[in-house]
Amino acid sequence: MPILVRPMRPSDLPARERIMAAAFSAGLRPHIYPNGTTPEDTIRMFTDTLSSMQSKTSQSADQPGSRLFVAYDSEVPALPSDLEFPETWEKKTEVELTGKAREEEKRIVGLALWQLQPLARRQEDVDKEKESADGDSSHAPSANAALLDGFAEALTAARDRWIGLEANLYLKVLAIDPAYQRKGVGSLLLDEGLNIADRIGLQAYLEATEVGRPLYKRKGFEDRDYMDFDVAKYAPAAEGEDHRFMCMVRPAPAGGKKTVGGIKGANEEPGGNEVVDEKAE
């Protein structure tokens, strides 16, 4: 079962949603969508994600933005549902696979969403970004908007506390198909991002659930403190559940940077994004 990694494509949106729903079925997702999702929710999520992929993806190690990867089983065909888009979505024909590409597509088994900030930022730039983003935080129709907004605020406060304005690579999401958990997929996707951090001398940061924390520790992340967030404040049904998130930092390699300056190997990209993984975590 050789597992390979490649950049995420717009055609991967159905697989992304399937894996996110399954991987986080015991986490916050039931409280974000307490009544489940509707076709309208799916279209909204696809539209927002596609827009972000097209406008915010980093194309090189010296360009801030998202780095999105998927892991796939090179020996198993794609699930039919992963190739289907809502008929009423206006972007359907733009992103769906057809012909030979559709026939040859393989099963996606995990994904990692990274945010690259290769240089330290200035506070005035952060303030401008916040101002431009204000009023643009709408969500899928069925979502618990108060929970999503509160969680976003807590995430920002935690990053401000532990990373501040420093250059970093931030792991926003790591999600694995439950059928492929404990098969090395998470480790492989982590390595894809951490290789970028090591190549250009960056610290890495994430918020970990208790389930994911041991893997992150093995990859060099260090505990800082639990994020200050009370899920039950926004979702009373979560009272008594464990929804703690540990803020973790993986220090920059020796000689790495925390402040504005040149990027070591900034224009050096790996020879390819495909990596074979046949080990178990």
Buried (B, 14 or more C-beta within 10 A) or exposed (E): EEBBBBEBBBBBBBBBBBBBBBBBEEBBBBBBBBEEBEEEBBBBBBBEBBEBBEEEBBEEBBEEBBBBBBBBBEEEEBBEEBBEBBEEBEBBEEBBBEEEEEEEBBBBBBBBBBBBBBBBBEEEEBEEEEEEEEEEEEBBEBBBBEBBEBBEEBBEEBBEEBBEBBBBBBBBBBBBBEEBBEBBBBBBBBBBBBEBBBBBBBBBBBBBBEEBBEBBBEBBBEEBEEBEBEBEEBBEEBEEBEBBBBBBBBEBBEEBBBEEEEBBEBEEEEEEEEBEBEEEB
